[in-house]
Amino acid sequence: VLYFAASSALTGMLAGLLSLFAMYLSLFIKNRLCVVCVPMIAHYFVDNYIVNWLKLPDWLSISYTFTSEIKMWQNSYISVLYACGMAGLGIGLFTVLITKKIRKGL
């Protein structure tokens, strides 16, 4: 039960980050269909292109970070805490960016 709870929490954090990214882009792009497609496109682009082109380590990949099947670190708890930390950083970053854009527009 704990495994399923942690797995669903990791998937929810990834979905939340991607939806915040789409919300940030919706402040610039007015096409609703494009904004709806952005989370999946961003996930695919970051995992398949940016990580491979720049030869970044696996621990910076979205698939490795927010997947419960792959333990990046030797301890499962550290892997979950790392994913929570990355999600917290992403949420904080997108919150600041969205707030700045909205205040700038007012």
Steps between C-alpha positions, in 0.01 A plus 500: 500500500786736581659432160178593318457812711858613427466415132177697464651793693799508263274489196283775649804720564613456139152581372486806723834628375404449138166672552672797666729520198194500273339771713811714470502459122129580485591852612688541171314270259128555451435181301325262742577183305871581505491560875320170559766313298797673666540271806543184294720675244718644778538159666597336171734782396686518832543125534588416143685803376643725769640222720643312201635801309671657797617159632357577842513238776198274553404663828395815309256308281129532571441131440759397755402760756124442514486124439470264793626195307849644461699574813755766412655488842560185701225580748136533394431771757780717363364456148152613609644793698707602197186498283315705763787749510510533122122546492524765773768689307292483182185614675685789660658603170175490304313680779751785493494520120119496481469760776750731330323469164156567650621799704682638198179481298294687757 
